[in-house]
Amino acid sequence: MWLDNDRNLEDMVETIIERDPDIVLLLGDYVYHSVENHEEEMEKVVSYLKPLAETDIPVFASLGNHDYSMSEKDGNPNIETAERVIRKLGMIGIEVLQNESVPVTLGETEEPLYLVGIGARWPEKDHLEEAYEELEEKAPRFSFMHNPNTFVKIEANHAPVAVAGHTHGGQIRIPFTPHWSWKNLIVEGEAHMDGWIEEDYGAEGNHLYVNRGIGVSIAPIRINNFPEITEFTLQQG
């Protein structure tokens, strides 16, 4: 939460409460890896999220790499920090899902929708067989995770709709190039930064949306790349 990002979090919570959705999903990275006092930072995050948690809107969360104090894929995960994040979110009623599914009932529908929360990719906590093992083949489900790279490992037709975060949309967007990211220059293959990702990314029958989030990493800037709350409207059949 660099610079005025505290205010972004406060505005996000106020906006979500005003929209009054059926469910809220939080996609990870609640504490930045380089913060000197993770416990104090997490207390601050909890204080901002508490008004949302105090509504009757169910709130579920996944963990990200920064929640394990990981700034790179080959780093050593700090399990203690991650467990503190889970504990602090749980204390205000936000349930962290790690490779598990929970049924929720929406509106007047009789059949539940299953939320599938998948663990963080970098600490190798994304155990997909475990996440989907209790679901019947045709059970309606909505999958969420932190890292888009987890999505490519999901079996065909297991994630008809899924959402991930992690990328911040690349933070910098070159004007008039809405479907291209500067990260294409530094990653192997094509970068998948935000919005609905190409049909050929992931297994058949699976579809991924990448949310830009509200945070920043490495450099505290966003250029032509606004923070985002994604609102999904689900239809039956």
C-alpha positions in Angstrom: 0.0 0.0 0.0 2.5 2.6 -1.2 1.8 6.3 -1.5 -2.0 6.8 -1.6 -2.8 3.1 -2.1 -4.3 3.0 1.4 -7.0 5.3 0.0 -7.5 3.0 -3.0 -8.2 0.1 -0.6 -10.7 2.2 1.4 -12.4 3.3 -1.8 -12.6 -0.3 -3.1 -14.3 -1.5 0.1 -16.8 1.4 0.0 -17.6 0.7 -3.7 -18.1 -3.0 -3.1 -20.5 -2.4 -0.2 -22.5 0.1 -2.3 -22.8 -2.5 -5.2 -24.0 -5.2 -2.8 -22.8 -8.3 -4.7 -23.8 -11.8 -3.8 -20.2 -12.8 -3.2 -16.8 -11.1 -3.0 -13.5 -12.8 -3.9 -10.1 -11.4 -2.9 -7.2 -12.6 -5.0 -4.2 -12.4 -2.8 -1.1 -10.3 -1.9 -2.3 -8.5 1.3 1.1 -7.7 2.6 4.1 -6.6 0.5 7.2 -8.8 0.8 9.6 -5.9 1.6 7.5 -4.4 4.4 9.6 -4.3 7.6 6.7 -5.2 10.0 4.3 -7.7 8.3 2.2 -8.0 11.4 1.6 -4.3 11.7 0.8 -4.1 7.9 -1.7 -7.0 8.1 -3.4 -5.2 11.0 -3.8 -2.2 8.8 -5.2 -4.3 5.9 -7.7 -6.0 8.3 -8.9 -2.6 9.6 -9.7 -1.5 6.0 -11.4 -4.8 5.1 -13.4 -5.1 8.3 -16.4 -2.9 7.1 -16.8 -5.3 4.2 -16.5 -8.3 6.4 -19.2 -6.9 8.7 -21.8 -6.9 6.0 -23.9 -9.9 5.1 -21.9 -10.4 1.9 -19.9 -13.7 2.0 -16.2 -12.9 1.4 -13.6 -15.5 0.3 -9.9 -15.1 -0.3 -6.9 -16.8 -1.9 -3.2 -16.2 -1.0 -0.6 -14.7 -3.2 3.2 -14.9 -3.4 3.7 -11.8 -1.2 1.7 -13.4 1.5 4.6 -15.9 1.7 7.1 -13.0 1.5 8.2 -14.1 -1.9 9.4 -11.6 -4.4 10.6 -14.2 -6.9 9.6 -17.7 -8.0 12.8 -19.3 -6.6 12.6 -17.6 -3.2 11.9 -19.3 0.1 8.3 -19.1 1.3 7.6 -17.8 4.7 4.9 -20.1 6.0 4.6 -18.1 9.3 3.6 -14.9 7.4 1.1 -16.8 5.3 -0.5 -18.4 8.3 -0.8 -15.0 10.0 -2.6 -13.7 6.9 -5.0 -16.6 7.0 -5.6 -16.2 10.8 -6.1 -12.4 10.7 -8.6 -12.6 7.7 -10.4 -15.4 9.5 -10.8 -13.4 12.7 -13.0 -10.9 10.8 -14.9 -13.6 8.9 -13.1 -13.8 5.6 -12.5 -17.4 4.7 -9.3 -18.3 2.8 -9.8 -21.2 0.4 -6.7 -23.2 -0.4 -7.3 -26.1 -2.9 -10.9 -26.7 -1.8 -14.4 -26.0 -2.9 -17.4 -24.6 -0.9 -21.1 -24.5 -2.0 -22.9 -21.2 -2.0 -26.5 -20.5 -2.9 -27.3 -17.5 -5.1 -30.8 -15.9 -5.4 -33.6 -18.4 -6.0 -31.5 -21.1 -7.6 -31.8 -24.5 -6.0 -28.5 -25.9 -7.2 -25.5 -24.5 -5.4 -22.6 -22.8 -7.1 -19.2 -24.1 -6.0 -16.4 -21.7 -5.3 -13.0 -23.3 -6.0 -10.2 -21.6 -4.3 -6.7 -22.6 -5.4 -3.4 -22.2 -3.5 -0.5 -19.9 -4.4 1.7 -20.8 -7.3 5.2 -19.7 -6.3 5.4 -21.6 -3.0 4.0 -24.6 -5.0 0.7 -24.7 -3.0 -1.6 -24.9 -6.0 -2.7 -28.6 -5.7 -5.4 -28.9 -8.4 -6.4 -32.5 -7.9 -7.2 -31.6 -4.3 -9.0 -28.5 -5.3 -11.5 -30.3 -7.6 -11.6 -33.8 -6.1 -14.9 -33.4 -4.3 -16.8 -31.8 -7.2 -19.1 -33.8 -9.3 -18.3 -33.6 -13.0 -21.3 -31.3 -13.9 -21.4 -29.3 -10.7 -21.5 -25.5 -11.5 -18.3 -23.9 -10.3 -16.4 -20.6 -10.3 -12.6 -20.9 -9.8 -10.3 -18.3 -8.4 -6.6 -18.2 -7.8 -3.7 -15.6 -7.5 -1.4 -16.5 -10.3 -2.6 -16.9 -14.0 0.1 -19.6 -14.5 -1.9 -21.9 -12.2 -4.7 -21.8 -14.8 -2.8 -23.7 -17.5 -2.5 -26.7 -15.2 -6.2 -27.2 -14.7 -7.7 -30.2 -16.5 -10.0 -29.7 -19.4 -13.6 -28.5 -18.6 -12.8 -28.1 -14.9 -12.8 -24.3 -14.9 -15.5 -23.0 -17.3 -14.9 -19.6 -15.7 -12.0 -18.6 -13.6 -10.4 -15.4 -12.3 -6.8 -14.6 -11.3 -4.8 -11.6 -10.2 -1.0 -11.2 -9.6 -0.1 -9.1 -12.7 -1.4 -5.7 -11.8 -2.1 -5.5 -15.6 1.6 -4.8 -16.0 1.1 -1.4 -14.3 2.2 0.4 -17.4 0.1 0.4 -20.6 1.3 2.0 -23.8 -1.6 4.1 -25.2 -3.5 2.6 -28.2 -2.2 -0.9 -27.5 -5.0 -2.4 -25.3 -4.1 -6.0 -26.0 -0.3 -5.7 -25.8 1.9 -5.5 -22.7 5.6 -4.4 -22.4 6.1 -7.7 -20.5 5.9 -9.5 -23.9 9.5 -8.2 -24.4 10.8 -9.9 -21.3 8.9 -13.2 -20.9 9.0 -16.4 -22.8 5.9 -16.6 -24.9 3.1 -14.1 -24.6 2.3 -12.3 -21.4 -1.3 -12.7 -20.1 -1.8 -9.5 -18.2 -5.5 -8.6 -17.9 -9.0 -9.1 -19.2 -10.3 -12.3 -20.8 -7.3 -14.3 -21.9 -7.0 -16.0 -25.3 -9.0 -19.2 -26.0 -5.9 -21.2 -26.5 -4.5 -20.4 -23.1 -5.2 -23.3 -20.8 -7.1 -26.6 -21.5 -10.2 -27.0 -23.6 -13.4 -25.7 -22.0 -11.6 -23.5 -19.5 -11.8 -19.7 -19.5 -9.7 -17.2 -17.5 -10.2 -13.5 -16.7 -7.2 -11.7 -15.2 -8.0 -8.8 -12.8 -5.6 -5.8 -12.6 -6.2 -5.4 -8.9 -5.5 -2.2 -6.9 -1.9 -2.7 -5.9 1.6 -2.0 -7.2 4.9 -3.9 -7.1 8.6 -3.0 -7.6 7.7 0.6 -8.6 4.8 2.5 -7.0 3.3 3.6 -10.3 0.4 2.9 -12.7 0.3 4.5 -16.1 -2.7 4.2 -18.4 -3.6 1.2 -16.3 -6.3 1.9 -13.7 -7.0 -0.2 -10.6 -9.9 -2.6 -11.1 -12.8 -4.2 -9.4 -14.2 -6.9 -11.7 -18.0 -7.6 -11.5 -19.2 -10.9 -12.9 -22.9 -11.5 -13.7 -23.6 -15.2 -13.8 -26.5 -16.7 -15.8 -28.0 -20.2 -15.4 -27.9 -22.7 -18.3 
